[in-house]
Amino acid sequence: MFRTKKRAKEIEHICKLSLIRKSTKIYKNKLYIDNEIVYVETIKIKNKLQIINELAPIHNWINNRVYLLERTNNISTHMFKSAVDIIVCDIRFNVLETHRNVLKNSNIKCHEKAFNIWIAKVGFIDFYNIKENGYIALKAYSL
């Protein structure tokens, strides 16, 4: 099918990368912010490769899209193309810290009880009035 082994390896590599990109699912969710319901699209980031493929190349962020990093307590924005808002939550979805307008090429060490990190477009924290000791929970309504 392929003329050379080198070309076959290149095609196989491209197919693997496309499978990784297609494996990220966009969930349409209800996001509860201090007992208010907000409908957003959520992408759960599961590994470092997804951070490179999904978050890093974004120039223009979508307003109603939030990225969720589970089971992490630090984040670096070294490969990001634009500034972001970062919300740090514990295991019970209580907000521990909020970081507004985090510039690219910065490293943030979060609270020691951090469990979930939400990454959103600049202005997300101010628009939904998210404060420390607040509450952010995720409930799916359709896929």
Secondary structure, 3 states (H helix, E strand, C coil): CCCCHHHHHHHHHHHHHHHHHHCCCEEEEEEEECCEEEEEEEEEECCHHHHHHHHCCCCCCCCCEEEEEECCCEEECCCCCCCEEEEEECCCCEEEEEEEEECCCCEEECCCCCCEEEEECCCHHHHCCCCCCCEEEEEEEEC
